[in-house]
Structure formats: structure tokens, C-alpha cells
């Protein structure tokens, strides 16, 4: 595809029109590097799972297609950011954690210690029993009691 022509149909489905003027339904928008480089490498997938378009950098797009893609990503991605850890039910898994996120206070169930993964030197990705991923962007920014609770699992 030479040009990225995006639109929505009456049902709100995202559509892409290729250089041959063929319109394709986009079933999924996926970031290649959702944490380390969220605006670089975005794939638009068709219903069959094949890539319809590759976007090297979202910032290079015009405002309208960039907004359409960002809206799709916002609906698909839900990754609360942990700001504090208040309590942990047990230092063995499974354990219930009470945390404050950018979405509010919640509880998550950590089913295995390997569900805490480093994404960089200071950031972690914690996946709960329901498959929700929580991002801890900088362990060093946590308060002392939160770091103490977290250190038991690292």
C-alpha cells in the first residue's frame, strides 16, 4: 500500500483502502513494541490475521488516520500503571495484591512469580490471574513500603 487511507463504516469498523481501491476490514491493530516504543511499528491486521498495513511510526501519520488508530489501540489495550502496592496476602503464590493504579485501587491475583517480568532495568510487567497486565514503569519511584513488598517477589 502506498497511501494509508483509513475510515470507519456505519457499524464503526475500521477500514483501510489500498492502492487498487480495494477496501478491507481491519480486525485488529497491534503494536510491535507496546512498552519500549509504543509509536513505532504498528500492524493493521485483517480478519484472516494477515497484515494489511505496516506503520513504521504513528507520529509520521496525518492527524485523522493517527487518531483512528489510537482510538482502536485504546479500545484494545488496557494496561493500568501501578503507583503503589498496599498489601500482599502471602509471599508465596498465589497471592492477592492490593494496589493503586492510574485507574484507581484494585486487587490482583498473582498466580506465579514468573508472571512478574522485567521490561527494562527499572520497569516491570505484572500479569494477574485474569490476564490483565499491569505496568510498573519505575520501581525506584515506588514508596519504601511498596518496594519492600515487591522485593519479596523479585
Residue pairs with C-beta under 8 A, 6 or more apart in sequence:
1 16
1 18
1 19
1 52
1 53
2 19
3 19
4 16
4 53
4 55
4 61
4 65
5 16
5 17
5 18
5 65
6 14
6 15
6 16
6 17
6 64
6 65
6 68
6 69
7 14
7 15
7 17
7 68
8 14
8 15
8 68
9 15
9 25
13 25
13 26
14 25
14 26
14 29
14 44
14 68
14 72
15 23
15 24
15 25
15 26
16 23
16 24
16 26
16 44
16 52
16 53
17 23
17 24
18 24
18 52
24 46
24 52
25 46
25 47
26 44
26 45
26 46
26 52
26 72
27 45
27 46
27 47
27 49
28 44
28 45
28 76
29 42
29 43
29 44
29 45
29 69
29 72
29 73
29 76
30 42
30 43
30 45
31 38
31 41
31 42
31 73
31 77
32 40
32 41
32 42
32 43
33 40
33 41
34 77
34 79
35 119
35 120
35 123
35 125
35 135
36 119
36 120
39 57
39 58
39 59
40 56
40 57
40 58
41 54
41 55
41 56
42 54
42 55
42 58
42 69
42 73
43 51
43 53
43 54
43 55
44 51
44 52
44 53
44 54
44 55
44 69
45 51
45 52
46 52
55 61
55 69
58 66
58 69
58 70
59 66
61 69
78 132
79 132
79 133
79 134
79 135
80 101
80 102
80 103
80 106
80 132
80 134
80 135
81 101
81 102
81 134
81 135
81 136
81 137
82 99
82 100
82 101
82 126
82 134
82 135
82 136
83 99
83 100
83 101
83 102
84 99
84 100
84 142
84 143
84 146
85 97
85 98
85 99
85 142
85 145
85 146
85 149
85 150
86 98
86 99
86 100
86 105
86 146
87 97
87 98
87 149
88 95
88 96
88 97
88 98
88 149
88 152
89 95
89 96
89 97
90 96
91 152
91 153
93 110
93 111
93 112
93 113
94 109
94 110
94 111
94 112
94 129
95 109
95 110
96 107
96 108
96 109
96 110
97 107
97 108
97 109
97 110
97 149
98 105
98 106
98 107
99 105
99 106
99 107
99 108
99 134
101 134
108 126
108 128
108 129
108 132
108 134
109 128
109 129
109 130
110 116
110 126
110 128
110 129
110 153
111 128
111 129
113 153
115 126
115 127
115 128
116 124
116 125
116 126
116 153
116 154
117 124
117 125
117 126
117 127
118 124
118 125
119 125
119 135
122 137
122 138
122 139
122 140
123 135
123 136
123 137
123 138
123 139
124 135
124 136
124 139
125 133
125 134
125 135
125 136
126 133
126 134
126 135
126 136
127 133
127 134
128 134
136 142
136 150
139 147
139 150
142 150
